[in-house]
Structure formats: structure tokens, C-alpha cells
Amino acid sequence: MLTLRLKHLEENGLVKRTVFPAVPPHVDYELTPLGSTLTKPIRALLDWAIDSRAAMAEARLAYAKASKETA
């Protein structure tokens, strides 16, 4: 699954794959300039998730409680 995701990222120009002729095979991945433009939005999403985790935990508890009451 990881290999497929990396292939899609490479296909979309977000990562560059470099294969080194070695035994065992060695492959490096790095962000392309286009891929680097994602760092700010991904960081913003991470910050939001960290800031929101308490509220999400409360929401999960409330959902679980409501689900038990209707079951």
C-alpha cells in the first residue's frame, strides 16, 4: 500500500524517486518543489488536529453515549 501511495505521489509530481544500484536495492524519496508547497497546509491541518483533539474526544464520548441510548 505504501509503495502504491508513493507511486501516486511521484506520478503527480509531489515526490522524486531515486533508485541506487545496490544489494539490497536502495530507494530514496524527496519532496519536489511542488511537493514542498504542501508543507504549510499540512502543518496547518496538524496544528488544527492538535488544537481540536480534546473537542473531538468529547464528541466521540457523546456519540458513544447517544449510540448506547438508542440501541
Backbone as ProteinMPNN parsed JSONL, in Angstrom:
{"seq_chain_A": "MLTLRLKHLEENGLVKRTVFPAVPPHVDYELTPLGSTLTKPIRALLDWAIDSRAAMAEARLAYAKASKETA", "coords_chain_A": {"N_chain_A": [[0.82, -1.191, 0.0], [1.919, 1.271, 0.809], [3.883, 1.568, -1.166], [2.278, 1.915, -3.428], [1.016, 4.356, -2.793], [3.262, 6.054, -2.724], [4.015, 5.847, -5.393], [1.839, 7.109, -6.631], [2.166, 9.692, -5.593], [4.597, 10.347, -6.777], [3.844, 10.199, -9.467], [2.136, 12.381, -9.584], [3.887, 14.432, -9.328], [4.799, 15.198, -6.827], [6.706, 13.948, -5.261], [10.111, 12.898, -5.678], [11.695, 10.08, -6.923], [14.558, 8.204, -6.341], [16.625, 5.673, -7.428], [19.108, 3.548, -6.237], [21.749, 1.591, -7.399], [22.201, -1.108, -5.705], [22.778, -3.837, -3.426], [21.052, -4.968, -0.755], [18.367, -3.552, -2.809], [18.209, 0.032, -2.916], [16.262, 2.825, -2.304], [15.499, 6.232, -2.51], [13.318, 8.86, -1.493], [12.226, 12.15, -2.115], [10.817, 15.379, -1.467], [9.486, 17.241, -4.158], [9.808, 20.55, -5.653], [7.11, 21.276, -6.049], [5.83, 19.474, -4.29], [6.837, 20.468, -1.912], [5.33, 22.727, -1.546], [3.166, 21.887, -0.167], [3.748, 21.752, 2.508], [3.066, 23.884, 4.288], [0.123, 23.937, 4.264], [-0.328, 21.304, 5.227], [0.91, 21.422, 7.711], [-0.733, 23.327, 8.924], [-3.106, 21.843, 9.067], [-2.281, 19.8, 10.798], [-1.747, 21.34, 13.111], [-4.358, 22.232, 13.616], [-5.601, 19.765, 14.186], [-4.254, 19.008, 16.517], [-4.962, 21.115, 18.215], [-7.688, 20.637, 18.323], [-8.138, 18.158, 19.425], [-9.114, 17.585, 22.043], [-11.774, 18.472, 21.936], [-12.714, 16.772, 19.94], [-12.418, 14.306, 21.207], [-14.311, 14.583, 23.247], [-16.585, 14.742, 21.637], [-16.594, 12.159, 20.535], [-17.091, 10.645, 22.831], [-19.656, 11.621, 23.523], [-21.058, 10.781, 21.269], [-20.771, 7.979, 21.462], [-22.157, 7.557, 23.838], [-24.751, 8.442, 23.109], [-25.264, 6.593, 21.11], [-25.413, 4.204, 22.542], [-27.698, 4.696, 24.044], [-29.713, 4.701, 22.147], [-29.692, 2.176, 21.223]], "CA_chain_A": [[0.0, 0.0, 0.0], [2.819, 2.423, 0.845], [4.502, 1.682, -2.485], [1.272, 2.466, -4.329], [0.869, 5.778, -2.451], [4.465, 6.763, -3.18], [3.94, 5.891, -6.853], [0.881, 8.165, -6.981], [2.79, 10.983, -5.284], [5.587, 10.577, -7.832], [3.077, 10.429, -10.695], [1.577, 13.729, -9.503], [4.954, 15.413, -9.252], [4.99, 15.664, -5.455], [7.952, 13.381, -4.761], [11.08, 12.394, -6.66], [12.218, 8.772, -6.525], [15.901, 7.919, -6.836], [16.999, 4.285, -7.189], [20.541, 3.338, -6.2], [22.061, 0.192, -7.712], [22.855, -1.724, -4.557], [22.154, -5.059, -2.935], [19.702, -4.947, -1.316], [18.026, -2.3, -3.501], [18.049, 1.216, -2.068], [15.472, 3.86, -2.981], [15.244, 7.438, -1.72], [12.254, 9.746, -1.936], [12.324, 13.515, -1.602], [9.787, 16.27, -1.992], [9.817, 18.126, -5.271], [9.354, 21.905, -5.328], [5.643, 21.26, -5.937], [5.51, 18.797, -3.044], [7.193, 21.355, -0.802], [4.274, 23.725, -1.335], [2.155, 21.292, 0.715], [4.156, 21.719, 3.914], [2.284, 24.834, 5.093], [-1.247, 23.443, 4.503], [-0.317, 20.106, 6.076], [1.234, 21.887, 9.067], [-1.946, 23.965, 9.444], [-4.024, 20.762, 9.406], [-1.747, 19.171, 12.002], [-1.998, 22.253, 14.229], [-5.794, 22.178, 13.902], [-5.898, 18.481, 14.816], [-3.727, 19.066, 17.881], [-5.81, 22.051, 18.961], [-9.07, 20.153, 18.382], [-8.26, 16.772, 19.889], [-9.971, 17.475, 23.227], [-13.16, 18.599, 21.485], [-13.06, 15.548, 19.213], [-12.57, 13.237, 22.209], [-15.629, 14.81, 23.852], [-17.599, 14.387, 20.637], [-16.641, 10.7, 20.452], [-17.778, 10.165, 24.031], [-21.07, 11.943, 23.398], [-21.6, 9.907, 20.222], [-20.854, 6.63, 22.012], [-23.249, 7.567, 24.821], [-26.012, 8.527, 22.376], [-25.445, 5.323, 20.39], [-25.857, 3.199, 23.515], [-29.051, 5.029, 24.454], [-30.662, 4.381, 21.072], [-29.568, 0.749, 20.87]], "C_chain_A": [[0.869, 1.263, 0.0], [3.46, 2.649, -0.522], [3.542, 2.306, -3.486], [1.08, 3.961, -4.068], [2.064, 6.587, -2.948], [4.475, 6.883, -4.702], [2.986, 6.99, -7.309], [1.458, 9.551, -6.694], [3.837, 11.339, -6.334], [4.893, 10.931, -9.148], [2.522, 11.857, -10.743], [2.626, 14.812, -9.296], [5.239, 15.933, -7.85], [6.26, 15.116, -4.816], [8.817, 12.931, -5.927], [11.662, 11.105, -6.093], [13.582, 8.573, -7.164], [16.259, 6.496, -6.431], [18.515, 4.174, -7.255], [20.833, 1.864, -6.467], [22.877, -0.424, -6.571], [22.131, -3.018, -4.214], [22.198, -4.986, -1.42], [19.399, -3.6, -1.965], [17.796, -1.157, -2.513], [17.338, 2.298, -2.876], [15.289, 5.015, -2.014], [14.093, 8.21, -2.345], [12.502, 11.116, -1.334], [11.199, 14.347, -2.205], [10.33, 17.06, -3.17], [9.453, 19.549, -4.847], [7.83, 21.984, -5.195], [5.211, 20.593, -4.63], [5.799, 19.665, -1.831], [6.126, 22.412, -0.534], [3.176, 23.186, -0.418], [2.516, 21.386, 2.2], [3.349, 22.681, 4.78], [0.847, 24.356, 5.312], [-1.286, 22.207, 5.399], [0.002, 20.485, 7.516], [0.009, 22.543, 9.702], [-2.961, 22.902, 9.864], [-3.567, 20.043, 10.677], [-2.003, 20.039, 13.228], [-3.469, 22.237, 14.628], [-6.141, 20.889, 14.646], [-5.42, 18.463, 16.267], [-4.605, 19.957, 18.743], [-7.214, 21.503, 19.199], [-9.217, 18.781, 19.014], [-9.136, 16.622, 21.12], [-11.448, 17.546, 22.827], [-13.601, 17.346, 20.732], [-13.24, 14.374, 20.176], [-13.92, 13.367, 22.907], [-16.746, 14.402, 22.901], [-17.721, 12.87, 20.5], [-17.365, 10.108, 21.653], [-19.278, 10.419, 23.954], [-21.733, 11.051, 22.35], [-21.782, 8.502, 20.751], [-22.004, 6.539, 23.015], [-24.601, 7.579, 24.109], [-26.292, 7.217, 21.625], [-25.931, 4.226, 21.32], [-27.298, 3.428, 23.923], [-30.09, 4.662, 23.408], [-30.63, 2.905, 20.694], [-30.515, -0.115, 21.677]], "O_chain_A": [[0.584, 2.214, -0.728], [3.567, 3.786, -0.982], [3.945, 3.134, -4.303], [0.99, 4.748, -5.011], [1.903, 7.666, -3.518], [4.898, 7.906, -5.241], [3.28, 7.719, -8.256], [1.255, 10.48, -7.475], [3.952, 12.498, -6.733], [5.31, 11.851, -9.852], [2.448, 12.465, -11.81], [2.287, 15.98, -9.108], [5.851, 16.989, -7.693], [6.829, 15.749, -3.926], [8.324, 12.626, -7.013], [12.069, 11.05, -4.933], [13.748, 8.75, -8.371], [16.209, 6.145, -5.252], [19.138, 4.644, -8.207], [20.239, 0.986, -5.84], [24.096, -0.265, -6.504], [21.009, -3.255, -4.661], [23.286, -4.945, -0.845], [20.091, -2.616, -1.706], [17.262, -1.356, -1.422], [17.754, 2.641, -3.983], [14.965, 4.811, -0.844], [13.915, 8.213, -3.563], [12.933, 11.233, -0.188], [10.7, 14.062, -3.294], [11.483, 17.49, -3.173], [8.85, 19.739, -3.79], [7.321, 22.685, -4.32], [4.321, 21.094, -3.943], [5.081, 19.602, -0.833], [6.029, 22.932, 0.577], [2.342, 23.956, 0.058], [1.671, 21.124, 3.057], [2.98, 22.329, 5.9], [0.383, 24.367, 6.452], [-2.177, 22.077, 6.237], [-0.58, 19.925, 8.445], [-0.259, 22.34, 10.886], [-3.608, 23.041, 10.903], [-4.387, 19.718, 11.535], [-2.427, 19.535, 14.268], [-3.8, 22.229, 15.814], [-6.89, 20.916, 15.623], [-6.118, 17.954, 17.145], [-4.953, 19.598, 19.868], [-7.861, 21.872, 20.179], [-10.337, 18.284, 19.127], [-9.844, 15.623, 21.241], [-12.269, 16.774, 23.322], [-14.742, 16.908, 20.875], [-14.123, 13.54, 19.977], [-14.599, 12.365, 23.132], [-17.733, 13.792, 23.313], [-18.829, 12.35, 20.365], [-18.16, 9.18, 21.51], [-20.079, 9.543, 24.279], [-22.868, 10.616, 22.544], [-22.823, 7.885, 20.526], [-22.738, 5.551, 23.033], [-25.496, 6.812, 24.465], [-27.443, 6.794, 21.527], [-26.767, 3.407, 20.936], [-28.046, 2.472, 24.129], [-31.229, 4.346, 23.751], [-31.468, 2.446, 19.918], [-30.539, -1.333, 21.504]]}, "name": "protein", "num_of_chains": 1, "seq": "MLTLRLKHLEENGLVKRTVFPAVPPHVDYELTPLGSTLTKPIRALLDWAIDSRAAMAEARLAYAKASKETA"}
